[in-house]
């Protein structure tokens, strides 16, 4: 068996770079990586556990997409959810 490939990491922050396949999908769908958030981003923003995020996905609280095995969330939907859940 061959060796497993390690994820490519960027020098700043250690996030994975989009693969060429993912970049092609982003371009076709006109989705820019700046408009997407990872599970870690959402977890940090709301200060919640990964299981809570999984439950939100299951219950359709937050829209998401899966590209190349990675789950992404649309930043505008996350911001809208944050606004809705903010108590004034």
BAFI-412339 format. One record per residue (C-alpha): residue number from 1; residue in three letters; chain; z, x, y. Coordinates in pm, whole numbers. Example, Ala and Ser with C-alpha at 12.3 -4.5 7.8 and 13.67 -1.06 7.14 Angstrom:
<pts>
<pt pos="1" code="ALA" unit="A" up="780" east="1230" north="-450"/>
<pt pos="2" code="SER" unit="A" up="714" east="1367" north="-106"/>
</pts>
This chain:
<pts>
<pt pos="1" code="UNK" unit="A" up="0" east="0" north="0"/>
<pt pos="2" code="UNK" unit="A" up="-71" east="109" north="355"/>
<pt pos="3" code="UNK" unit="A" up="182" east="164" north="626"/>
<pt pos="4" code="UNK" unit="A" up="279" east="-121" north="851"/>
<pt pos="5" code="UNK" unit="A" up="159" east="-87" north="1208"/>
<pt pos="6" code="UNK" unit="A" up="430" east="-60" north="1466"/>
<pt pos="7" code="UNK" unit="A" up="395" east="-282" north="1772"/>
<pt pos="8" code="UNK" unit="A" up="251" east="-113" north="2076"/>
<pt pos="9" code="UNK" unit="A" up="511" east="-82" north="2348"/>
<pt pos="10" code="UNK" unit="A" up="464" east="-30" north="2717"/>
<pt pos="11" code="UNK" unit="A" up="653" east="246" north="2896"/>
<pt pos="12" code="UNK" unit="A" up="824" east="-5" north="3125"/>
<pt pos="13" code="UNK" unit="A" up="1055" east="-238" north="2936"/>
<pt pos="14" code="UNK" unit="A" up="923" east="-205" north="2582"/>
<pt pos="15" code="UNK" unit="A" up="723" east="-530" north="2568"/>
<pt pos="16" code="UNK" unit="A" up="429" east="-549" north="2334"/>
<pt pos="17" code="UNK" unit="A" up="82" east="-525" north="2483"/>
<pt pos="18" code="UNK" unit="A" up="-172" east="-793" north="2405"/>
<pt pos="19" code="UNK" unit="A" up="-405" east="-694" north="2123"/>
<pt pos="20" code="UNK" unit="A" up="-781" east="-700" north="2188"/>
<pt pos="21" code="UNK" unit="A" up="-797" east="-1026" north="1991"/>
<pt pos="22" code="UNK" unit="A" up="-523" east="-1180" north="2206"/>
<pt pos="23" code="UNK" unit="A" up="-693" east="-1062" north="2527"/>
<pt pos="24" code="UNK" unit="A" up="-1018" east="-1228" north="2413"/>
<pt pos="25" code="UNK" unit="A" up="-831" east="-1553" north="2345"/>
<pt pos="26" code="UNK" unit="A" up="-661" east="-1534" north="2685"/>
<pt pos="27" code="UNK" unit="A" up="-997" east="-1483" north="2856"/>
<pt pos="28" code="UNK" unit="A" up="-1163" east="-1771" north="2669"/>
<pt pos="29" code="UNK" unit="A" up="-877" east="-2007" north="2752"/>
<pt pos="30" code="UNK" unit="A" up="-852" east="-1866" north="3107"/>
<pt pos="31" code="UNK" unit="A" up="-488" east="-1785" north="3043"/>
<pt pos="32" code="UNK" unit="A" up="-354" east="-1477" north="3209"/>
<pt pos="33" code="UNK" unit="A" up="-57" east="-1292" north="3059"/>
<pt pos="34" code="UNK" unit="A" up="118" east="-1327" north="3396"/>
<pt pos="35" code="UNK" unit="A" up="133" east="-1704" north="3336"/>
<pt pos="36" code="UNK" unit="A" up="297" east="-1674" north="2995"/>
<pt pos="37" code="UNK" unit="A" up="654" east="-1601" north="2890"/>
<pt pos="38" code="UNK" unit="A" up="788" east="-1469" north="2562"/>
<pt pos="39" code="UNK" unit="A" up="1086" east="-1607" north="2372"/>
<pt pos="40" code="UNK" unit="A" up="1293" east="-1317" north="2508"/>
<pt pos="41" code="UNK" unit="A" up="1194" east="-1409" north="2866"/>
<pt pos="42" code="UNK" unit="A" up="1297" east="-1773" north="2817"/>
<pt pos="43" code="UNK" unit="A" up="1617" east="-1671" north="2639"/>
<pt pos="44" code="UNK" unit="A" up="1716" east="-1449" north="2932"/>
<pt pos="45" code="UNK" unit="A" up="1616" east="-1702" north="3200"/>
<pt pos="46" code="UNK" unit="A" up="1822" east="-1988" north="3053"/>
<pt pos="47" code="UNK" unit="A" up="2091" east="-1765" north="2898"/>
<pt pos="48" code="UNK" unit="A" up="2055" east="-1944" north="2563"/>
<pt pos="49" code="UNK" unit="A" up="2023" east="-1838" north="2202"/>
<pt pos="50" code="UNK" unit="A" up="1700" east="-1800" north="2011"/>
<pt pos="51" code="UNK" unit="A" up="1802" east="-2092" north="1788"/>
<pt pos="52" code="UNK" unit="A" up="1823" east="-2315" north="2098"/>
<pt pos="53" code="UNK" unit="A" up="1470" east="-2213" north="2193"/>
<pt pos="54" code="UNK" unit="A" up="1352" east="-2293" north="1838"/>
<pt pos="55" code="UNK" unit="A" up="1520" east="-2634" north="1864"/>
<pt pos="56" code="UNK" unit="A" up="1352" east="-2696" north="2201"/>
<pt pos="57" code="UNK" unit="A" up="1016" east="-2610" north="2046"/>
<pt pos="58" code="UNK" unit="A" up="1082" east="-2838" north="1749"/>
<pt pos="59" code="UNK" unit="A" up="1194" east="-3123" north="1974"/>
<pt pos="60" code="UNK" unit="A" up="895" east="-3063" north="2207"/>
<pt pos="61" code="UNK" unit="A" up="1119" east="-2992" north="2506"/>
<pt pos="62" code="UNK" unit="A" up="907" east="-2690" north="2599"/>
<pt pos="63" code="UNK" unit="A" up="533" east="-2660" north="2537"/>
<pt pos="64" code="UNK" unit="A" up="429" east="-2343" north="2360"/>
<pt pos="65" code="UNK" unit="A" up="138" east="-2177" north="2190"/>
<pt pos="66" code="UNK" unit="A" up="115" east="-1928" north="1908"/>
<pt pos="67" code="UNK" unit="A" up="-134" east="-1645" north="1948"/>
<pt pos="68" code="UNK" unit="A" up="-167" east="-1372" north="1689"/>
<pt pos="69" code="UNK" unit="A" up="172" east="-1452" north="1538"/>
<pt pos="70" code="UNK" unit="A" up="354" east="-1441" north="1872"/>
<pt pos="71" code="UNK" unit="A" up="488" east="-1747" north="2049"/>
<pt pos="72" code="UNK" unit="A" up="424" east="-1786" north="2420"/>
<pt pos="73" code="UNK" unit="A" up="550" east="-2040" north="2673"/>
<pt pos="74" code="UNK" unit="A" up="366" east="-2152" north="2984"/>
<pt pos="75" code="UNK" unit="A" up="548" east="-2030" north="3293"/>
<pt pos="76" code="UNK" unit="A" up="470" east="-2343" north="3498"/>
<pt pos="77" code="UNK" unit="A" up="624" east="-2564" north="3225"/>
<pt pos="78" code="UNK" unit="A" up="935" east="-2345" north="3206"/>
<pt pos="79" code="UNK" unit="A" up="975" east="-2360" north="3585"/>
<pt pos="80" code="UNK" unit="A" up="936" east="-2739" north="3574"/>
<pt pos="81" code="UNK" unit="A" up="1201" east="-2760" north="3300"/>
<pt pos="82" code="UNK" unit="A" up="1432" east="-2540" north="3506"/>
<pt pos="83" code="UNK" unit="A" up="1387" east="-2768" north="3809"/>
<pt pos="84" code="UNK" unit="A" up="1452" east="-3081" north="3599"/>
<pt pos="85" code="UNK" unit="A" up="1770" east="-2935" north="3451"/>
<pt pos="86" code="UNK" unit="A" up="1909" east="-2807" north="3781"/>
<pt pos="87" code="UNK" unit="A" up="2195" east="-3014" north="3916"/>
<pt pos="88" code="UNK" unit="A" up="2214" east="-3044" north="4293"/>
</pts>
